[in-house]
Amino acid sequence: AKLRREQLGYKFKRQYSVGPYVLDFYCPIKKFAIEIDGSQHLENKEYDKERTEYLSGFKIKVLRFWNNEINTNIDAVMEKIIFELKPSP
């Protein structure tokens, strides 16, 4: 909900496809993806690494959060996202 309606000044698309992968949230203008990981990702670290490497080939930066982080500390999650959205000097 915090990424909807350009509340952060950028449009995020949900379930956005890049090649064989579907990103949870993607901001095309910033080439910035947000992935929300559940417990299944504990066993899929190699898959996540390959996926991130593939996306970096398109110059897409990926920021990952655990479901638990979002549920228990959304303010810190939003701070990290806002930091990543700031223009580079």
C-alpha positions as CSV (number, residue, x, y, z in Angstrom):
1,A,0.0,0.0,0.0
2,K,2.9,2.4,0.7
3,L,4.1,2.1,-2.9
4,R,0.8,2.8,-4.5
5,R,-0.3,6.0,-6.2
6,E,3.2,7.4,-6.5
7,Q,3.3,8.2,-2.8
8,L,7.1,8.2,-2.9
9,G,7.3,10.3,-6.1
10,Y,7.8,7.3,-8.4
11,K,5.5,4.8,-10.0
12,F,5.9,1.1,-9.0
13,K,4.6,-1.7,-11.0
14,R,3.5,-4.9,-9.2
15,Q,4.4,-8.4,-10.6
16,Y,6.5,-7.0,-13.4
17,S,8.2,-9.5,-15.8
18,V,11.9,-9.2,-16.7
19,G,12.9,-12.2,-18.9
20,P,12.0,-15.4,-17.0
21,Y,11.6,-13.6,-13.7
22,V,8.6,-11.8,-12.1
23,L,9.5,-8.9,-9.8
24,D,7.3,-8.2,-6.8
25,F,7.6,-4.4,-7.3
26,Y,9.5,-2.5,-10.0
27,C,10.1,1.2,-10.6
28,P,11.1,1.5,-14.3
29,I,12.3,5.1,-14.1
30,K,14.9,4.2,-11.4
31,K,15.5,0.6,-12.6
32,F,14.8,-0.5,-9.0
33,A,13.2,-3.7,-7.9
34,I,11.8,-4.6,-4.4
35,E,11.5,-8.3,-3.6
36,I,9.6,-9.6,-0.7
37,D,10.9,-12.9,0.5
38,G,9.2,-15.6,2.6
39,S,10.8,-18.5,4.3
40,Q,11.1,-20.5,1.1
41,H,14.0,-18.2,0.1
42,L,16.1,-19.6,3.0
43,E,16.6,-22.7,0.8
44,N,16.8,-20.9,-2.5
45,K,19.9,-18.6,-2.0
46,E,21.5,-19.8,-5.2
47,Y,18.4,-19.1,-7.2
48,D,18.1,-15.6,-5.7
49,K,21.8,-14.9,-6.5
50,E,21.4,-16.0,-10.1
51,R,18.2,-13.9,-10.4
52,T,19.9,-10.8,-9.0
53,E,22.9,-11.3,-11.3
54,Y,20.5,-11.6,-14.3
55,L,18.7,-8.4,-13.3
56,S,22.0,-6.5,-12.8
57,G,22.7,-7.3,-16.4
58,F,19.8,-4.9,-17.1
59,K,21.2,-2.4,-14.6
60,I,18.3,-3.2,-12.2
61,K,19.1,-2.8,-8.5
62,V,17.3,-5.2,-6.3
63,L,16.5,-4.6,-2.7
64,R,15.2,-7.6,-0.7
65,F,13.1,-7.7,2.5
66,W,11.8,-10.5,4.5
67,N,8.0,-10.8,5.0
68,N,8.7,-10.5,8.7
69,E,10.5,-7.2,8.3
70,I,7.5,-5.7,6.5
71,N,5.1,-7.0,9.0
72,T,7.0,-5.9,12.1
73,N,9.1,-2.8,11.0
74,I,7.5,-1.2,7.9
75,D,9.0,2.2,8.9
76,A,12.6,0.9,8.6
77,V,11.7,-0.8,5.3
78,M,10.3,2.4,3.9
79,E,13.4,4.4,5.1
80,K,15.6,2.0,3.1
81,I,13.4,2.3,0.0
82,I,13.3,6.1,0.2
83,F,17.1,6.1,0.6
84,E,17.5,4.0,-2.6
85,L,15.2,6.3,-4.5
86,K,17.1,9.5,-3.7
87,P,19.0,10.9,-6.7
88,S,22.7,10.0,-6.9
89,P,25.0,13.0,-6.6
